[in-house]
Amino acid sequence: MCGVNYESIITEIVVETVKNEKFFENMTAEEKVKAVAELYRALRHEVIEHSHEHVHTHE
């Protein structure tokens, strides 16, 4: 994985998104929790799964 800390990058993106009040506009507390969890899962899938695909193709 070339020493890249993908978990840290994903967490930073989620934190910055959560700081943005527009992200939560018109959401209930339950919707906010679900939205953050879904955002994390989606980012993790895109970043980590796709980075593994690229690593495997270079071998």
N, C-alpha and C positions, 0 to 999 in steps of 0.2 A: 504493500500500500504506500510505499515511498515515504513513510514516516508522517503522513498527513493525519491529523486528528480530526476525522470527519464528525465524530460525536460533538466535539467542541464547536466546530463550525455550525453545525445544525442547531445546537443550543443557543449560540449567539444570534442566529437568525430568528429563532422563536422568541427570545427575550426582546429583541428590537421590535419585532412585530407586536408583541404584547404591550410594549410601551406606547404604541400608537393607538390613541383613543378611537380613531376611526375604525380600527379593526373590530372593536366591540360595539360599535354604534347599533342601537336598537336590539341588543341581545339580552336574553335573560341570563342569570348566573349559570344555569345548567347548559345553555347554549354556548356560553363563553368557555366553560370547561371542555365541552366536546370539541369546539373549534380549535382550541390549543392542542388537544390530543391528536386531532386529525391532521393539523398542520405539521406537528412533529413527525407523525407516522409517514405522511406523504414526503416530507423532505428527506427523512431517513431512507425511505425506499429509493427515491430518486438519486440521492447522493451515494449511498453505500452500495446499493445493488448495481448501479451503473458503473461505479468505480471498480467493482469486482469484475464486471464484464470486460472493462478495458484492461485490467491487469491480466486476465486470463488470455486475452487476444495477443498480448505482447510476449507471452512465453514461447 
